[in-house]
Amino acid sequence: MTAQGNSTARFYYSMPSPCPYLDGRMERRIFVDLTGPQAVLSYDLLSEAGFRRSLGFAYRPACPGCNACVAVRIPVARFEYTRQWRRVLAKNRDLQADICAPIATAEQYALFARYQAGRHRDGEMARMDFEDYRTMIEVGANASNVVEVRDRHGTLMGASLVDRMQSGLSAVYSFYEPEMPERSLGSHLILTLVEAAQRAQLAHVYLGYWIGESAKMAYKVRFQPLEALTRDGWLPIDQNGLVL
């Protein structure tokens, strides 16, 4: 691991590891500590530069010879509630969203484990126990919440770990009931965050990285309008990932 930086912030490079999204490629990240005394760069500025949070660190990909990961965000004031999204909202009109403290619960973990088994059985997160899950939810959770979505019976149907910044809401990680594909719960969670950002008069919902070559990550371009971080700053992209 190599450290770079000056007296105000230290950036580190991770060791190369297999990419979790694209077979045959190696992943490397640059990250900065958000918890120690050197963490004077604000999370907002880091997010504007395409960083994401994991535990007490902000990171972004720094993979030699690969730029497949593209940071994307929804400008919520211009978000288009198309027929597709109106249908998703209608199918889930019985659900209620609650904003909760970033405290891990056994109920959340049970849903998280079902989601991993149903959607990401071969991924590293499928091996997480409750203590691992609690670490993900609670460590580094400054200005964070868990948005829980429940049906009329009080059953937990989905949840998102969300960071609130001056520039918007950042969806750190979301999971949902995998046995109800007809509800499109993943899309519903994103729409829930869009509505929450609109109510709070926040400018953006940050969705993390869009990877056009990955079936797991390509869905994000369906949320239009969408902005991508390019060499020329944040610019709108279409549903094919092309800069407009």
ROSE-4610 file (N, C-alpha, C; in Angstrom, 1 decimal, always signed):
// ROSE-4610
residu = [M/M/M/T/T/T/A/A/A/Q/Q/Q/G/G/G/N/N/N/S/S/S/T/T/T/A/A/A/R/R/R/F/F/F/Y/Y/Y/Y/Y/Y/S/S/S/M/M/M/P/P/P/S/S/S/P/P/P/C/C/C/P/P/P/Y/Y/Y/L/L/L/D/D/D/G/G/G/R/R/R/M/M/M/E/E/E/R/R/R/R/R/R/I/I/I/F/F/F/V/V/V/D/D/D/L/L/L/T/T/T/G/G/G/P/P/P/Q/Q/Q/A/A/A/V/V/V/L/L/L/S/S/S/Y/Y/Y/D/D/D/L/L/L/L/L/L/S/S/S/E/E/E/A/A/A/G/G/G/F/F/F/R/R/R/R/R/R/S/S/S/L/L/L/G/G/G/F/F/F/A/A/A/Y/Y/Y/R/R/R/P/P/P/A/A/A/C/C/C/P/P/P/G/G/G/C/C/C/N/N/N/A/A/A/C/C/C/V/V/V/A/A/A/V/V/V/R/R/R/I/I/I/P/P/P/V/V/V/A/A/A/R/R/R/F/F/F/E/E/E/Y/Y/Y/T/T/T/R/R/R/Q/Q/Q/W/W/W/R/R/R/R/R/R/V/V/V/L/L/L/A/A/A/K/K/K/N/N/N/R/R/R/D/D/D/L/L/L/Q/Q/Q/A/A/A/D/D/D/I/I/I/C/C/C/A/A/A/P/P/P/I/I/I/A/A/A/T/T/T/A/A/A/E/E/E/Q/Q/Q/Y/Y/Y/A/A/A/L/L/L/F/F/F/A/A/A/R/R/R/Y/Y/Y/Q/Q/Q/A/A/A/G/G/G/R/R/R/H/H/H/R/R/R/D/D/D/G/G/G/E/E/E/M/M/M/A/A/A/R/R/R/M/M/M/D/D/D/F/F/F/E/E/E/D/D/D/Y/Y/Y/R/R/R/T/T/T/M/M/M/I/I/I/E/E/E/V/V/V/G/G/G/A/A/A/N/N/N/A/A/A/S/S/S/N/N/N/V/V/V/V/V/V/E/E/E/V/V/V/R/R/R/D/D/D/R/R/R/H/H/H/G/G/G/T/T/T/L/L/L/M/M/M/G/G/G/A/A/A/S/S/S/L/L/L/V/V/V/D/D/D/R/R/R/M/M/M/Q/Q/Q/S/S/S/G/G/G/L/L/L/S/S/S/A/A/A/V/V/V/Y/Y/Y/S/S/S/F/F/F/Y/Y/Y/E/E/E/P/P/P/E/E/E/M/M/M/P/P/P/E/E/E/R/R/R/S/S/S/L/L/L/G/G/G/S/S/S/H/H/H/L/L/L/I/I/I/L/L/L/T/T/T/L/L/L/V/V/V/E/E/E/A/A/A/A/A/A/Q/Q/Q/R/R/R/A/A/A/Q/Q/Q/L/L/L/A/A/A/H/H/H/V/V/V/Y/Y/Y/L/L/L/G/G/G/Y/Y/Y/W/W/W/I/I/I/G/G/G/E/E/E/S/S/S/A/A/A/K/K/K/M/M/M/A/A/A/Y/Y/Y/K/K/K/V/V/V/R/R/R/F/F/F/Q/Q/Q/P/P/P/L/L/L/E/E/E/A/A/A/L/L/L/T/T/T/R/R/R/D/D/D/G/G/G/W/W/W/L/L/L/P/P/P/I/I/I/D/D/D/Q/Q/Q/N/N/N/G/G/G/L/L/L/V/V/V/L/L/L]
num = [1/1/1/2/2/2/3/3/3/4/4/4/5/5/5/6/6/6/7/7/7/8/8/8/9/9/9/10/10/10/11/11/11/12/12/12/13/13/13/14/14/14/15/15/15/16/16/16/17/17/17/18/18/18/19/19/19/20/20/20/21/21/21/22/22/22/23/23/23/24/24/24/25/25/25/26/26/26/27/27/27/28/28/28/29/29/29/30/30/30/31/31/31/32/32/32/33/33/33/34/34/34/35/35/35/36/36/36/37/37/37/38/38/38/39/39/39/40/40/40/41/41/41/42/42/42/43/43/43/44/44/44/45/45/45/46/46/46/47/47/47/48/48/48/49/49/49/50/50/50/51/51/51/52/52/52/53/53/53/54/54/54/55/55/55/56/56/56/57/57/57/58/58/58/59/59/59/60/60/60/61/61/61/62/62/62/63/63/63/64/64/64/65/65/65/66/66/66/67/67/67/68/68/68/69/69/69/70/70/70/71/71/71/72/72/72/73/73/73/74/74/74/75/75/75/76/76/76/77/77/77/78/78/78/79/79/79/80/80/80/81/81/81/82/82/82/83/83/83/84/84/84/85/85/85/86/86/86/87/87/87/88/88/88/89/89/89/90/90/90/91/91/91/92/92/92/93/93/93/94/94/94/95/95/95/96/96/96/97/97/97/98/98/98/99/99/99/100/100/100/101/101/101/102/102/102/103/103/103/104/104/104/105/105/105/106/106/106/107/107/107/108/108/108/109/109/109/110/110/110/111/111/111/112/112/112/113/113/113/114/114/114/115/115/115/116/116/116/117/117/117/118/118/118/119/119/119/120/120/120/121/121/121/122/122/122/123/123/123/124/124/124/125/125/125/126/126/126/127/127/127/128/128/128/129/129/129/130/130/130/131/131/131/132/132/132/133/133/133/134/134/134/135/135/135/136/136/136/137/137/137/138/138/138/139/139/139/140/140/140/141/141/141/142/142/142/143/143/143/144/144/144/145/145/145/146/146/146/147/147/147/148/148/148/149/149/149/150/150/150/151/151/151/152/152/152/153/153/153/154/154/154/155/155/155/156/156/156/157/157/157/158/158/158/159/159/159/160/160/160/161/161/161/162/162/162/163/163/163/164/164/164/165/165/165/166/166/166/167/167/167/168/168/168/169/169/169/170/170/170/171/171/171/172/172/172/173/173/173/174/174/174/175/175/175/176/176/176/177/177/177/178/178/178/179/179/179/180/180/180/181/181/181/182/182/182/183/183/183/184/184/184/185/185/185/186/186/186/187/187/187/188/188/188/189/189/189/190/190/190/191/191/191/192/192/192/193/193/193/194/194/194/195/195/195/196/196/196/197/197/197/198/198/198/199/199/199/200/200/200/201/201/201/202/202/202/203/203/203/204/204/204/205/205/205/206/206/206/207/207/207/208/208/208/209/209/209/210/210/210/211/211/211/212/212/212/213/213/213/214/214/214/215/215/215/216/216/216/217/217/217/218/218/218/219/219/219/220/220/220/221/221/221/222/222/222/223/223/223/224/224/224/225/225/225/226/226/226/227/227/227/228/228/228/229/229/229/230/230/230/231/231/231/232/232/232/233/233/233/234/234/234/235/235/235/236/236/236/237/237/237/238/238/238/239/239/239/240/240/240/241/241/241/242/242/242/243/243/243/244/244/244]
x = [+0.9/+0.0/+0.9/+0.6/+1.4/+0.6/+1.2/+0.6/+1.1/+0.2/+0.6/-0.2/+0.4/-0.4/+0.5/-0.1/+0.6/+0.1/+0.4/+0.1/-1.4/-2.2/-3.6/-4.5/-4.0/-4.7/-3.8/-4.1/-3.3/-4.1/-3.7/-4.4/-3.5/-4.2/-3.6/-4.1/-3.2/-3.6/-3.7/-4.7/-4.9/-4.0/-3.8/-3.1/-4.1/-3.6/-4.5/-5.3/-6.5/-7.3/-8.3/-8.9/-9.8/-11.0/-11.4/-12.5/-13.8/-14.7/-15.9/-17.0/-16.8/-17.8/-17.4/-16.2/-15.8/-14.7/-15.1/-14.2/-12.9/-11.8/-10.5/-9.8/-10.4/-9.8/-9.4/-8.4/-8.0/-8.4/-8.7/-9.2/-8.2/-8.1/-7.2/-8.0/-7.9/-8.6/-7.6/-8.0/-7.4/-8.4/-7.9/-8.8/-8.2/-9.0/-8.6/-9.4/-8.7/-9.3/-10.2/-11.5/-12.5/-12.6/-11.9/-12.1/-11.0/-9.8/-8.7/-8.4/-7.4/-7.2/-6.7/-6.3/-5.9/-7.1/-8.2/-9.4/-10.0/-9.3/-9.8/-10.5/-10.4/-11.2/-12.6/-13.5/-14.9/-15.4/-16.4/-17.0/-17.7/-18.3/-18.9/-18.0/-16.8/-15.8/-15.3/-15.2/-14.7/-15.8/-17.1/-18.2/-18.2/-18.0/-17.9/-16.8/-15.8/-14.7/-14.8/-16.0/-16.3/-16.0/-15.7/-15.4/-16.7/-16.6/-17.7/-17.2/-18.1/-17.7/-17.9/-16.9/-17.0/-16.4/-17.2/-16.8/-16.3/-15.1/-14.5/-13.6/-13.8/-12.9/-13.8/-13.2/-13.8/-12.8/-13.4/-12.6/-13.1/-12.3/-12.7/-11.8/-12.2/-11.4/-10.2/-9.1/-7.8/-7.2/-7.9/-7.5/-6.7/-5.4/-4.6/-5.2/-5.4/-5.9/-7.3/-8.1/-9.5/-10.3/-11.3/-12.1/-13.6/-13.9/-15.3/-16.2/-15.7/-16.5/-16.7/-17.9/-18.2/-19.2/-18.8/-19.6/-20.8/-22.0/-23.2/-24.1/-24.9/-25.9/-27.1/-28.2/-29.5/-29.7/-29.9/-30.3/-31.8/-32.1/-33.5/-34.5/-34.1/-35.1/-35.6/-34.8/-35.2/-35.5/-35.7/-35.9/-37.3/-37.3/-38.5/-39.3/-40.5/-41.3/-42.0/-41.3/-41.9/-43.0/-43.6/-44.6/-44.1/-42.8/-42.2/-42.1/-41.6/-41.5/-42.8/-43.8/-45.1/-45.7/-45.4/-45.9/-45.2/-43.9/-43.2/-43.8/-44.0/-44.6/-46.0/-46.8/-48.1/-48.1/-47.2/-47.1/-46.7/-46.1/-45.6/-46.2/-47.4/-48.1/-48.5/-48.4/-48.7/-47.5/-46.3/-45.1/-44.9/-44.3/-44.0/-42.5/-41.9/-40.5/-40.3/-39.4/-39.0/-37.5/-37.1/-35.7/-35.3/-34.3/-33.9/-32.4/-32.0/-30.6/-29.8/-28.5/-27.6/-27.2/-28.2/-27.9/-28.4/-27.5/-27.8/-28.8/-29.8/-30.7/-30.7/-31.2/-31.2/-32.2/-33.3/-34.3/-33.6/-32.9/-32.2/-31.2/-30.5/-29.5/-30.1/-31.3/-32.0/-32.3/-32.8/-33.2/-31.9/-30.9/-29.6/-29.1/-29.1/-28.6/-29.4/-30.8/-31.6/-31.3/-31.1/-30.8/-29.5/-28.4/-27.2/-27.3/-28.0/-28.2/-29.0/-29.9/-30.8/-30.2/-29.4/-28.9/-27.3/-26.6/-25.1/-24.5/-25.0/-24.6/-23.1/-22.4/-21.0/-20.1/-20.7/-20.0/-19.4/-18.4/-17.8/-18.8/-19.8/-20.7/-21.7/-21.8/-22.7/-22.1/-20.8/-20.2/-20.2/-20.8/-20.8/-21.7/-21.2/-22.1/-22.6/-23.4/-24.0/-23.0/-21.9/-20.9/-20.3/-20.1/-19.7/-20.7/-22.0/-23.0/-23.1/-23.0/-23.0/-21.9/-20.7/-19.6/-19.9/-20.5/-20.9/-21.8/-22.8/-23.8/-23.4/-22.6/-22.3/-21.0/-20.0/-18.6/-18.6/-18.1/-18.0/-19.3/-20.4/-21.7/-22.0/-21.3/-21.5/-22.6/-23.6/-24.7/-25.3/-25.5/-26.0/-27.3/-28.1/-29.4/-29.6/-30.4/-30.9/-32.4/-32.7/-34.1/-34.7/-35.7/-36.4/-37.7/-38.0/-39.3/-40.1/-41.3/-42.1/-43.5/-44.1/-45.5/-46.5/-47.8/-48.8/-48.8/-48.2/-48.1/-46.8/-46.0/-44.8/-43.6/-43.8/-42.7/-41.6/-40.4/-39.3/-39.1/-39.2/-39.1/-37.9/-37.3/-36.0/-35.4/-34.1/-33.4/-32.2/-31.9/-30.8/-30.0/-28.7/-27.8/-27.4/-27.8/-27.7/-26.9/-26.0/-25.3/-25.9/-26.1/-26.6/-25.5/-25.4/-24.3/-25.0/-24.3/-24.8/-25.3/-24.6/-24.9/-25.9/-26.4/-27.4/-27.3/-28.0/-28.0/-27.1/-26.4/-25.5/-26.0/-26.4/-26.8/-25.6/-25.2/-24.0/-24.3/-25.4/-25.7/-27.2/-27.8/-29.2/-29.4/-30.5/-30.9/-32.4/-32.9/-34.4/-34.8/-36.1/-36.6/-36.4/-35.6/-35.4/-36.4/-37.4/-38.4/-39.7/-39.6/-40.7/-40.3/-39.8/-39.3/-40.4/-41.7/-42.7/-42.9/-42.3/-42.4/-41.3/-40.2/-39.1/-38.6/-38.3/-38.0/-36.7/-35.7/-34.5/-34.8/-35.6/-35.9/-36.8/-37.6/-38.5/-37.6/-36.6/-35.7/-35.0/-34.6/-34.0/-35.0/-36.2/-37.3/-37.6/-37.5/-37.8/-36.7/-35.5/-34.4/-34.5/-35.0/-35.3/-36.3/-37.4/-38.5/-38.0/-37.1/-36.6/-35.7/-34.9/-34.0/-34.8/-35.9/-36.7/-37.4/-37.9/-38.5/-37.5/-36.3/-35.2/-34.6/-35.0/-34.4/-32.9/-32.5/-31.2/-31.0/-29.8/-29.7/-29.6/-29.0/-28.6/-28.9/-29.0/-28.9/-27.7/-26.7/-25.5/-25.8/-25.6/-25.9/-24.6/-23.5/-22.2/-21.7/-21.3/-20.7/-21.5/-21.7/-22.3/-21.2/-21.5/-20.5/-21.3/-21.2/-22.0/-21.8/-20.6/-20.3/-20.8/-21.3/-21.7/-23.2/-23.8/-25.3/-25.8/-25.0/-25.4/-25.4/-24.6/-24.5/-25.0/-25.4/-25.8/-27.2/-28.0/-29.4/-29.5/-28.4/-28.5/-28.8/-28.5/-28.7/-30.2/-31.0/-32.5/-33.1/-32.4/-32.9/-32.4/-33.4/-33.0/-33.8/-33.2/-31.8/-30.8/-29.6/-28.5/-27.3/-26.4/-25.2/-24.0/-23.0/-21.8/-20.6/-19.6/-18.4/-17.4/-17.1/-16.2/-15.0/-14.1/-12.9/-13.3/-14.4/-14.9/-15.9/-16.0/-16.9/-18.1/-19.2/-20.4/-21.2/-21.5/-22.3/-23.4/-24.5/-25.6/-25.3/-25.8/-25.6/-27.0/-27.1/-28.3/-28.4/-29.4/-29.6/-28.6/-27.8/-26.7/-25.3/-25.4/-24.2/-23.4/-24.0/-23.3/-23.5/-22.5/-22.6/-23.4/-24.4/-25.3/-24.7]
y = [-1.2/+0.0/+1.2/+2.2/+3.4/+4.6/+5.5/+6.7/+7.9/+8.8/+10.0/+11.1/+12.4/+13.5/+14.5/+15.4/+16.4/+16.4/+17.4/+17.4/+17.5/+17.9/+18.1/+16.9/+16.0/+14.8/+13.8/+12.5/+11.4/+10.5/+10.3/+9.3/+8.1/+6.9/+5.6/+4.9/+4.0/+3.1/+1.7/+1.0/-0.4/-1.3/-2.5/-3.5/-4.0/-4.4/-4.9/-6.2/-6.3/-7.5/-7.7/-9.0/-9.2/-8.3/-7.8/-6.9/-7.7/-7.2/-7.9/-7.8/-6.9/-6.7/-7.2/-7.1/-7.5/-8.6/-9.8/-10.9/-10.7/-11.2/-11.1/-9.8/-8.8/-7.6/-7.4/-6.6/-6.3/-4.9/-4.8/-3.6/-3.0/-1.7/-1.0/+0.3/+0.7/+1.9/+2.9/+4.2/+5.2/+5.7/+5.8/+6.2/+7.1/+7.7/+8.7/+8.4/+8.5/+8.3/+9.5/+9.2/+10.2/+10.4/+9.6/+9.6/+10.2/+10.2/+10.6/+12.1/+12.6/+14.0/+14.6/+13.8/+14.2/+14.4/+14.1/+14.1/+15.5/+16.4/+17.8/+18.0/+17.1/+17.3/+16.8/+17.7/+17.3/+16.2/+15.5/+14.4/+15.0/+16.2/+16.8/+17.0/+17.5/+17.8/+16.4/+15.4/+14.1/+13.5/+13.7/+13.2/+13.9/+15.2/+15.9/+15.4/+14.8/+14.3/+12.8/+12.3/+10.9/+9.8/+10.3/+9.3/+8.8/+7.6/+6.9/+6.6/+6.4/+6.0/+4.6/+4.0/+2.6/+2.7/+2.4/+2.5/+3.9/+4.0/+5.4/+5.9/+5.4/+5.8/+6.3/+7.2/+7.6/+7.0/+6.5/+5.8/+6.1/+5.8/+5.8/+4.8/+4.2/+3.3/+4.0/+3.3/+3.8/+2.6/+2.0/+0.8/+1.1/+0.7/+1.0/+0.4/+1.2/+0.8/+0.5/+1.0/+0.7/+1.9/+2.4/+3.5/+3.1/+1.8/+1.3/+1.9/+2.2/+2.7/+4.2/+4.6/+6.0/+6.5/+7.5/+8.0/+8.7/+8.4/+9.0/+9.6/+10.6/+11.1/+11.6/+11.7/+12.1/+13.6/+14.5/+15.9/+15.9/+15.9/+15.5/+16.6/+17.8/+18.8/+18.6/+17.9/+17.6/+16.2/+15.4/+14.0/+13.8/+12.8/+12.6/+11.3/+11.6/+10.4/+9.9/+9.0/+8.4/+7.4/+6.9/+5.9/+4.7/+4.3/+3.2/+3.4/+4.6/+4.9/+5.1/+5.7/+5.8/+4.4/+3.4/+2.1/+1.5/+1.7/+1.2/+1.8/+3.1/+3.7/+3.2/+3.0/+2.4/+1.0/+0.2/-1.2/-1.2/-0.2/-0.2/+0.9/+1.3/+2.4/+2.0/+0.7/+0.2/+0.3/+0.7/+0.7/+2.1/+2.1/+3.3/+3.4/+4.5/+4.7/+5.4/+4.9/+5.5/+5.8/+7.0/+7.3/+6.9/+6.0/+5.5/+5.8/+5.7/+5.9/+4.8/+5.0/+4.0/+3.0/+2.2/+1.2/-0.2/-1.1/-2.4/-3.2/-3.9/-4.7/-6.1/-7.0/-8.4/-8.6/-7.8/-7.8/-7.3/-6.3/-5.8/-6.9/-7.5/-8.4/-9.7/-10.1/-11.2/-11.0/-9.7/-9.3/-9.2/-8.6/-8.5/-9.8/-10.8/-12.2/-12.8/-12.7/-13.2/-12.6/-11.3/-10.5/-11.0/-11.2/-11.7/-13.1/-13.9/-15.3/-15.4/-14.4/-14.5/-13.7/-12.7/-11.9/-11.9/-12.2/-12.1/-13.3/-14.4/-15.6/-15.9/-15.5/-15.8/-14.6/-13.5/-12.3/-12.4/-11.6/-11.5/-11.2/-10.3/-9.9/-11.0/-12.0/-13.1/-13.9/-13.7/-14.3/-13.5/-12.3/-11.4/-11.9/-12.0/-12.3/-11.0/-11.2/-10.0/-8.9/-9.3/-8.3/-7.6/-8.3/-7.6/-6.6/-7.0/-6.1/-4.9/-5.1/-4.0/-3.0/-3.5/-2.7/-1.8/-2.5/-1.7/-0.6/-0.8/+0.1/+1.2/+0.9/+1.8/+2.5/+1.9/+2.5/+3.6/+4.8/+5.9/+6.5/+6.2/+6.7/+8.1/+9.1/+10.5/+11.1/+11.7/+12.3/+11.2/+10.0/+8.9/+8.4/+7.7/+7.1/+5.8/+4.9/+3.8/+4.1/+4.1/+4.3/+2.9/+2.6/+1.4/+1.5/+0.5/+0.5/-0.8/-0.5/-1.6/-1.6/-2.8/-3.0/-2.7/-2.8/-2.4/-3.3/-4.5/-5.4/-5.1/-4.1/-3.8/-4.7/-5.5/-6.3/-5.5/-5.6/-4.9/-5.5/-4.6/-5.0/-4.5/-3.5/-3.0/-2.0/-1.7/-0.7/-0.1/+1.1/+1.8/+2.5/+2.3/+3.1/+4.3/+5.5/+6.8/+7.8/+8.5/+9.6/+10.9/+11.9/+13.2/+14.2/+14.9/+15.9/+17.2/+18.2/+19.5/+19.4/+18.6/+18.5/+17.4/+16.6/+15.6/+14.4/+13.4/+12.1/+11.1/+10.3/+9.3/+7.9/+7.1/+5.8/+4.9/+4.6/+3.8/+2.3/+1.8/+0.4/+0.2/-0.6/-0.9/-2.4/-2.9/-4.3/-4.4/-5.5/-5.6/-7.1/-7.3/-8.7/-9.3/-10.3/-10.8/-11.7/-12.1/-13.0/-12.3/-11.0/-10.2/-9.4/-10.0/-9.2/-8.3/-8.7/-7.9/-6.5/-6.3/-5.0/-4.1/-4.6/-3.7/-2.9/-3.6/-2.9/-2.1/-2.6/-1.8/-0.5/-0.4/+0.8/+1.7/+1.0/+1.8/+2.4/+1.8/+2.4/+3.7/+3.6/+4.8/+5.9/+5.6/+6.6/+7.2/+6.4/+6.9/+7.9/+7.7/+8.6/+9.9/+9.8/+11.0/+11.8/+11.2/+11.9/+12.6/+11.9/+12.4/+13.6/+13.5/+14.6/+15.8/+15.6/+16.7/+17.4/+16.6/+17.2/+18.1/+17.6/+18.3/+19.4/+19.5/+20.6/+20.3/+19.1/+18.7/+18.5/+18.8/+18.8/+17.5/+16.5/+15.3/+14.0/+12.9/+11.6/+10.9/+10.6/+9.9/+8.4/+7.8/+6.4/+5.5/+6.1/+5.3/+5.2/+4.0/+3.8/+3.1/+3.6/+3.0/+2.2/+1.0/+0.1/-0.5/+0.1/-0.3/-1.8/-2.3/-3.7/-4.7/-4.2/-5.1/-5.1/-6.3/-6.4/-5.9/-6.1/-5.7/-4.2/-3.5/-2.1/-1.2/-1.8/-1.1/-0.4/-0.9/-0.4/+1.1/+1.7/+3.0/+4.1/+3.8/+4.8/+4.9/+4.0/+4.2/+5.3/+5.8/+7.0/+8.3/+8.9/+10.0/+11.3/+12.5/+12.7/+12.2/+11.9/+11.4/+12.1/+12.4/+13.0/+12.1/+12.2/+11.3/+12.3/+11.8/+12.6/+12.3/+13.3/+13.1/+14.0/+14.0/+14.8/+16.3/+16.6/+18.0/+18.3/+17.5/+17.7/+16.8/+17.2/+16.4/+16.8/+15.9/+16.1/+15.1/+15.5/+14.6/+13.5/+12.3/+11.1/+10.5/+9.9/+9.2/+7.8/+7.1/+5.7/+4.7/+5.2/+4.4/+4.8/+5.7/+6.1/+7.1/+7.7/+8.7/+10.1/+10.9/+12.3/+13.1/+13.8/+14.6/+16.0]
z = [+0.0/+0.0/+0.0/-0.8/-1.0/-0.5/+0.3/+0.7/-0.1/-0.5/-1.2/-0.5/-0.7/-0.2/+0.5/+1.3/+2.1/+3.5/+4.2/+5.6/+5.9/+4.9/+5.1/+4.7/+3.9/+3.5/+3.0/+3.3/+2.8/+1.9/+0.7/-0.2/-0.3/-0.4/-0.4/-1.6/-2.2/-3.2/-2.6/-2.9/-2.5/-3.4/-2.9/-3.8/-4.8/-6.0/-7.0/-6.5/-7.0/-6.6/-7.8/-7.9/-9.0/-9.0/-10.1/-10.2/-9.9/-9.0/-8.7/-9.8/-10.8/-11.8/-13.2/-13.6/-14.9/-14.8/-15.4/-15.3/-16.0/-15.4/-16.1/-15.9/-15.1/-14.9/-13.4/-13.2/-11.8/-11.4/-10.1/-9.5/-8.6/-8.6/-7.7/-7.3/-6.1/-5.6/-5.0/-5.1/-4.3/-3.2/-2.0/-0.9/+0.1/+0.9/+1.9/+3.2/+4.3/+5.6/+5.9/+6.3/+6.6/+8.1/+8.9/+10.3/+11.2/+10.7/+11.5/+11.4/+12.1/+12.2/+10.8/+9.9/+8.6/+7.6/+8.1/+7.2/+7.1/+6.5/+6.4/+5.1/+4.1/+2.9/+3.2/+2.8/+3.1/+2.2/+2.7/+2.0/+0.7/+0.9/-0.3/-1.5/-1.2/-2.2/-2.8/-2.0/-2.5/-3.4/-3.0/-3.8/-5.2/-5.2/-6.4/-7.3/-6.7/-7.5/-7.8/-7.5/-7.9/-6.8/-5.6/-4.5/-3.9/-3.4/-2.6/-1.2/-0.3/+1.1/+1.3/+2.0/+2.5/+3.9/+4.9/+6.3/+6.6/+7.1/+7.4/+6.3/+5.1/+4.0/+2.8/+2.0/+0.7/-0.3/-1.4/-2.4/-3.8/-4.8/-6.1/-6.9/-8.0/-8.7/-9.3/-9.4/-10.0/-10.7/-11.6/-12.3/-13.5/-13.6/-14.8/-16.0/-17.1/-18.4/-18.4/-17.4/-17.4/-16.8/-17.5/-16.9/-17.0/-16.8/-17.0/-15.9/-14.7/-13.6/-13.8/-13.9/-14.1/-13.0/-12.2/-11.2/-11.8/-11.3/-11.8/-10.7/-11.0/-10.1/-10.8/-10.0/-10.6/-10.1/-11.1/-10.7/-10.4/-9.2/-8.8/-9.2/-9.4/-9.8/-11.2/-12.0/-13.4/-13.6/-12.6/-12.7/-13.4/-14.4/-15.1/-14.6/-14.1/-13.7/-14.9/-15.6/-16.8/-16.5/-17.5/-17.3/-16.5/-16.8/-16.2/-14.7/-14.3/-12.8/-12.2/-12.9/-12.2/-12.0/-12.8/-12.6/-11.4/-11.2/-10.1/-8.8/-8.8/-7.6/-7.3/-8.4/-8.2/-7.6/-8.1/-7.6/-6.1/-5.6/-4.2/-3.4/-3.8/-3.0/-1.6/-1.3/+0.0/+0.9/+0.4/+1.2/+1.8/+3.0/+3.7/+4.0/+3.7/+4.0/+5.3/+6.2/+7.4/+7.5/+8.0/+8.1/+9.5/+9.6/+10.9/+11.1/+12.4/+12.7/+12.1/+11.9/+11.3/+12.3/+12.8/+13.7/+13.2/+13.1/+12.5/+13.4/+12.7/+13.5/+12.9/+13.7/+13.2/+12.1/+12.1/+11.0/+9.7/+9.8/+8.6/+8.0/+8.9/+8.5/+7.9/+8.4/+7.8/+6.4/+6.1/+4.8/+3.9/+4.5/+3.7/+3.3/+4.2/+3.9/+2.8/+2.9/+1.8/+0.5/+0.5/-0.7/-1.3/-0.5/-1.0/-1.5/-0.9/-1.3/-2.6/-2.8/-4.0/-5.2/-4.9/-6.0/-6.2/-5.2/-5.2/-4.5/-4.8/-4.1/-4.1/-5.2/-5.4/-4.9/-4.5/-4.1/-2.7/-2.4/-1.1/+0.0/-0.3/+0.7/+1.2/+0.4/+0.7/+2.0/+2.3/+3.4/+4.7/+4.6/+5.8/+6.9/+8.1/+9.2/+9.8/+10.9/+11.5/+11.9/+12.5/+12.9/+11.7/+10.6/+9.4/+8.9/+9.0/+8.5/+9.4/+10.7/+11.7/+11.4/+11.1/+10.7/+9.5/+8.5/+7.3/+7.6/+8.4/+8.7/+9.7/+10.7/+11.8/+11.7/+11.1/+11.1/+10.1/+10.5/+9.5/+9.1/+9.9/+9.5/+10.1/+9.6/+9.9/+9.0/+9.6/+8.8/+7.9/+8.5/+7.7/+8.3/+7.5/+8.0/+7.2/+7.8/+7.1/+6.7/+5.4/+5.0/+4.9/+5.7/+5.7/+5.0/+4.2/+3.4/+3.9/+4.4/+5.0/+4.3/+4.3/+3.8/+4.9/+4.6/+5.6/+6.8/+6.7/+7.9/+8.7/+8.3/+9.0/+8.6/+7.6/+7.1/+6.4/+6.7/+6.1/+4.7/+3.7/+2.3/+1.6/+2.1/+1.6/+2.5/+2.3/+3.1/+2.3/+2.6/+2.0/+3.0/+3.1/+3.9/+3.1/+3.6/+2.8/+3.6/+2.9/+3.5/+3.0/+3.9/+3.5/+3.5/+2.4/+2.2/+1.8/+1.7/+1.2/-0.2/-1.0/-2.4/-2.7/-1.7/-2.0/-1.1/-1.6/-0.9/-1.6/-0.9/-1.5/-1.1/-2.0/-1.7/-1.5/-0.3/+0.0/-0.4/+0.1/-0.2/+0.0/-0.9/-0.8/-1.0/-0.3/-0.5/-0.2/-0.7/-0.7/-0.8/-0.6/-0.7/-2.1/-2.3/-3.6/-4.2/-3.4/-3.9/-4.5/-4.7/-5.3/-6.4/-7.5/-8.6/-9.3/-9.1/-9.7/-9.1/-7.9/-7.3/-7.8/-8.4/-8.8/-7.6/-6.5/-5.3/-5.3/-6.1/-6.3/-6.9/-7.9/-8.5/-7.6/-6.8/-5.9/-4.8/-4.3/-3.3/-3.9/-5.2/-5.8/-5.9/-6.3/-6.4/-5.1/-4.0/-2.7/-2.3/-2.7/-2.4/-3.2/-4.4/-5.2/-4.6/-4.1/-3.5/-2.2/-1.4/-0.2/-0.5/-1.5/-1.9/-2.3/-3.1/-3.5/-2.3/-1.4/-0.2/+0.6/+0.7/+1.5/+0.6/-0.6/-1.5/-1.7/-1.8/-2.2/-3.7/-4.2/-5.6/-6.3/-5.6/-6.3/-5.5/-6.2/-5.6/-6.3/-5.5/-6.0/-6.0/-7.2/-7.3/-7.4/-7.1/-7.2/-8.6/-9.0/-10.3/-11.3/-12.5/-13.6/-14.4/-14.7/-15.4/-16.6/-17.8/-18.9/-19.3/-19.0/-19.4/-18.3/-17.2/-16.2/-16.1/-16.2/-16.1/-14.7/-13.7/-12.3/-12.1/-12.9/-12.7/-13.9/-15.0/-16.2/-16.0/-15.1/-14.9/-14.6/-14.0/-13.5/-14.6/-15.8/-16.9/-17.2/-16.7/-16.9/-16.1/-15.1/-14.3/-15.0/-15.7/-16.5/-16.0/-16.1/-16.6/-15.6/-16.1/-15.3/-15.7/-14.7/-15.0/-14.7/-15.5/-15.3/-15.1/-14.3/-14.1/-15.2/-16.0/-17.1/-16.9/-17.8/-17.8/-17.8/-18.3/-18.4/-17.3/-16.3/-15.2/-15.3/-14.5/-14.6/-15.8/-16.6/-17.9/-18.0/-18.7/-18.8/-19.8/-19.5/-20.4/-20.7/-21.9/-22.3/-21.8/-22.2/-21.7/-22.3/-23.3/-23.8/-23.2/-22.2/-21.6/-22.4/-23.4/-24.3/-23.7/-23.7/-23.3/-24.2/-23.7/-24.5/-24.8]
